[in-house]
Structure formats: C-alpha cells, structure tokens
C-alpha cells in the first residue's frame, strides 16, 4: 500500500479545506505547517507582509513536527498563492527536505489564475517526480461542494499514478 503524506499551509482556510477533503478521501497522514510567527489573517496588512515575504523568498521558522516526509511514497503539497509565489511556510518546508526523486503531487489555492505560481512551484521541485498538479480558485467562496468533488477526483487520479 502506498504511504501518503499531505503537507499544507493555510492562512485563511481555503488550503485547509482542500487538505481535509483529500485526507477524508484517501488513507494519508496530514501535516499542517505552522510558522512560529504567523500573520494575522484578519488584517489587511497580511497582503503587504505576506507578499513581501513571498517575493523575497523568506523562510520563516516553523513549529516543530515529528513527521519525516522522506518516509512516504507520495508527498502531496498544498499552499496558497502569495504574490504569484508559494507561501513562505511552504518554502521553509521545502528548504528543510530534499524531495529529489520523490513522488509529489501539488495543489494551490488562489484568488487569480495561479498559473505563474504553479510554474514556480514546479520549478522549485524540478528534481522531484511531479505526478499531478491542480489549482483551486478560492474554494470556500466559489462553490465549495464542486471544489471538494474536484479535489476528491484529483486525489483518486493521483493515487492511480503512484
């Protein structure tokens, strides 16, 4: 049986919504990335500070976790898009773990189109075996039931490829 890990970061709940849909539809462990110093999701300044951190490729310190992603057959990574990039907490995670040769699937939640950010995400992981990728435009706001179904269909197709 394929050992699966879902790793995600979520500030406003969109990425968490997809992570939970994925977890509920396949047998997988789940790891939520939590920065030690988190932005306030309710303040407008999050766009300025989050965009700055993302553009400057910052890697904030994450709270400790006891999961080793390298022990999994498939690592599924989810991040919101910040300033056309992956979120800084996801960048921190990827700076700690070399996923070269690992089976990886990627998803992003975004307000725009997510195309540039996904290209950048794949570039960071170019040495991994990227099995599949998908994006979700504000899944909590835009027909959450349909987005949940898309996530479930997607993860089932990912599972078949590993």
N, C-alpha and C positions, 0 to 999 in steps of 0.2 A: 504494500500500500504506500502511496506517495505521502510523504510527510510535508505538510504545508504550513507556512507561517505568513500571516497577514500583518504587515507593518504599516502604520499610518500615523499621520499628524493631522489634527483638525482644530481650528480655532473657533469657527462659527457653527460647527455641527454637520456641515454638508459631507465632508470626507468621512466623518464618523458614521453617518447614516449609511453610506455605501459599504464601509468596512463591516458594519453589523449585518447588512444584507448578505454580504459574501460569507461571513462566518456562519450565519444561520443556514446556508445552503450547501456548505461542504464541511468536511471534518478538517478543522485547522486550529492552530493556536493563533492568538492575536496579541499584538504588541502595540500599544498606543505610545507614541513618542511624546514626552512632556519636557519642555525646556524648564530649567530651574527658574529662569526669569521669563515669565510669559507676558505677552502683550495683552492689553485689555480689549476683549472682543467687542465691548460696548462703546468704545471711544473712537471717534473719527481719526484720531492720531495713529491708529493702528495701520492705516493705509500708508501714511508717511513713513513711520518707523519700519513697518514690515517691508514696504517697497525698498527702502534704503538698505535694510539688512540683506534682502534677496539680491538686489543689484550688486551690492558689494561682496557677495558670496560669503557672508558671515556664517559661522558655525557655532551657534550658541551651545553652551553646556547643557546636556540632557540629564534628567533624573536617571539614576541607576536602574538597570533592569537585569534580570537573571536569565534571559533567553539568549542563546547563541544562534544567530541566524545561519551560520555556516553549517549547522547540523541538520538543515532542512533540504529536501529535494526541490522544493519550489518556494520562492520568496515573492510574495505579492506586495507591491509597494504602492501606497496611496498618499497623495499630497494635494493641498490646494495650490492654485497658481497665484503667485505674488509677483507683480511687476514682470510678467512674461517669463518667470522662472519657477523652479521648485521652491518650496518653503525652506527657510533656514534650518528648522529642526530636521527635515529630511536630508539636507546637505550634511548636517552633523552626523547623522546615522551613516550615510554613505562614506563619509571620511573615516569612520571607525572600522568599517567592514569591507573587505575586498571581495566583491561578488563575481570576480573573474570566473568564467566557465559555469556559473550557477544558472539554473533555470529561473527566470524572473518574469513576472507579469506586472504591468504598470497601469495605474489609473490616476486621473486627475479630476478635480472639481474646479470649475472656473466660472467667471461671470462673462468673459468674452468668448473667443473661439478655442483657446487652449492650444492652437497649432504650434506656435513658436515654443511654448513651454514644453510641450511633449517632445519636440525635436531636441531641445536642450536636455531633457530628462534622459532620452535615449543616448545622447552623446556622452553624458556622464557615465552611463552604464554600457558603453560600447564593447567592453571586454566580457560582459555577461551574455548569456543566451536569452535574449528577449523573446519570449514565447508569444505574447499578445499585449496589446495596449488599448485603452479606451478612455474617453473623456466624458464628463457629465457636466452640463451647464446648470448650475445652481439647483441640484436635485431636490432640495427641500422646498423650493419655491415653484419649480416648474414640473408639475405633475409627478409627485413623489412616487406614486404607485407604478407608473410607467418606468421611471428611472430604477426603481427597485427590481422590476422584472428584467430590464436590460442588464443590470448587474448580475442577476442570477443566471441569465442565459450566457453572459460573457464568462463567468467563472466556470460554468459547466463545459464550455468550449476550451477553456484554458486547461482544465483537468484532463481532457482527452488528448491534449498535445504533449503531456509530460509522461 
